[in-house]
Amino acid sequence: MSEGPHVAARMDDIAPFHVMDILARAQAMEAAGRDIIHLEIGEPDFVTPAPVVEAGVAALRAGHTHYTGALGLPALREAIARFHATRWQATVDPAQVVVTPGASGALLLALGLLSGPGDEVLMADPGYPCNRHFARFCEARPVSVPVDAATGFQLTLDLIDRHATPATRAVLVASPSNPTGTAIAPGELERIHAWCAARGIALIVDEIYLALTYDGGEHTAARWDDVFVVNSFSKYFLMTGWRLGWLVAPRWAMPALERLAQNLFLAAPTPAQHAALAAFAPSALALFEACKAELRTRRDFLLPALRDRGFAIPVTPHGAFYVYAECSRFTSDSQDFARRLLEQAGVAVTPGIDFGRHGGDRHVRFAYTQPLPRLAEAMNRLDQFLQT
């Protein structure tokens, strides 16, 4: 029998999420009656606030079920620009905002515009795995730069300068980042921006977790008008399943980005865009801030708890809702460690190999996306697991 049509060579470089195997097994165990504490998925446990849900329902009932323009609902683009101004004191022209199907849509637009065959995109390792896969999908070469505690698990100007080549077309950074939760200091980001601008290299800044920064001020790269800034309604705004994000881009890039959006996804989901308008209301923002405070409390519980148990966490996460913990005291195989922790203790975590090759086998990511009592129970189970 035929094995089917030829599959593009790029698929050999698109790795699966190993955590999905963990999740599938965890769900099967739950179906069989086991109690599983989910610390593996990068999704807040809070539901979308009622005002946002009600705005989405109202949009459906009002018949807002047709396409919007490719760049998004004008009122939403304006609201996003106002949010940048009021939250981060950054002047953003609504005409330079693209509403996208999740931050993934924004990243794909930016990399599709900026990279192609023979081009290189610099990014941190460990880092969000889709970044390198998006670059590869665009037939560019993702250059994963090893980072560690010495640089706060972030790219620095020195690292970028050492790894850049004449083929470098873009530098992609995330602040705060997934999986480490660490942020880039404002001065360092300024130096990186100046270096990129002087060389005609694009700077892409993932700010998906920016509004979930717990220590120090939030600073957006959108204060510069030549940077590509990616953000999302998923994390701070608690709208993961609504699939909505945005991209702030230089003015010169907008015509090409609009063409790409028209062809790649036509437009972001219309009901979700109408719902997102309600996310900027003061009452909704107050709810988001309350959830943010709860996440910080969870971080402040989990971080010392893991350190006390022998996990090495040399850099305190500045934001997001992750702790990237070195587990080399217990294992040299993070995937096996995560599998055994699930099977024996009913605690699901993400193996570090999902986030890159640099030290991934010696790290696991804990997502503090469960209430404090469940986190405490997870630590009790972890104690028993480590004693066996």
Secondary structure by P-SEA (a helix, b strand, c coil): cccccccccccccccccaaaaaaaaaaaaaaacccccccccccccccccaaaaaaaaaaaaacccccccccccaaaaaaaaaaaaaaccbbbbcccccccccaaaaaaaaaaacccccbbbbbcccccaaaaaaaaaacbbbbbbbbcccccccccaaaaaaaccccccbbbbbcccccccbbbcaaaaaaaaaaaaaacbbbbbbccccccccccbbbbccccccbbbbbcccccccccccccbbbbbcccaaaaaaaaaacccccccaaaaaaaaacccaaaaaaaaaaaaaaaaaaaaaaaaaaaaccccccccccccccccccccccccaaaaaaaaaacccbbbbbcccccccccccbbbbbccccaaaaaaaaaaaaaaaac
